């Protein structure tokens, strides 16, 4: 600066960036170039606190919507699972209903056979005067073999593959009766033993455990009920359906009880060599399933 000059005159005489560029041989200088460090483009400025809060709220609402959608999808999945289970249950009920129809038809056939047998018996009695009890003398059984005391005792002592063919493989299946037979023959594994050794009994839990082992899966409630009923029918007078109560405060539990001698008799296999059930499942050899004088039953 020249001493004594007016500052405006000094500024006017100061060469511009363009003048300096020309003097140095440059064509031009970007008029926007500046060494002023305080000058910034407005686009580089950080968002304000209000803008940041608005962005956060928007993101939070988006997250809430996503969580709601996830909940909706989970509810849809749960409904689908329930529908599948309901369909499976209905299918099982239909299957059981078909099985019931088959068993009803089988029972009708048995009733017809029994009626025919009774007619033949009445005819024989009228002709000879000899009753069926007179002909079914246990002493006439081959080898002095004791007669059966119940349908269970008879079937348990025949060859199992013959019984299976008779109850399951041929004609209308009686699979629950065969399952009941298997449960009762495996009493040593699944029945509850009395502490004094006098007998055994089955609770519904015992039967469920036995069926789980036999079927390879936990039985349906209807299957358990039908097998229980078949056990009662098969056991006839050899079993006693009663209640058991451990203490006065405990709810009574229904049981199927059997004395130990009868239970052991299920494992004697005394009819195996007689082949009393032929290939068609018919009783042969002149021996009926139950030949005692006190309790007769058809199998």
Secondary structure, DSSP 8 states (H G I E B T S, - for coil): --TTS-HHHHHHHS--HHHHHHHHT-S---TT----TT---GGGS---HHHHHHHHHHHHHHHHHHHHHHHHHHHHHHHHHHHHHHHHHHHHHHHHHHHHHHHHHHHHHHHHHHHHHHHHHHHHHHHH---HHHH--GGGSGGG----SSHHHHHHTS-HHHHHIIIIISSS--HHHHHHHHHHHTHHHHSEE-TTSSEEEE-HHHHHHHHHHHHSS---HHHHHHHHHHHHHHHGGG-EEEEE-SSTTS--EEEEEEEHHHHHHTT--TTGGGT-B-TTS-B-TT--S---SS-----
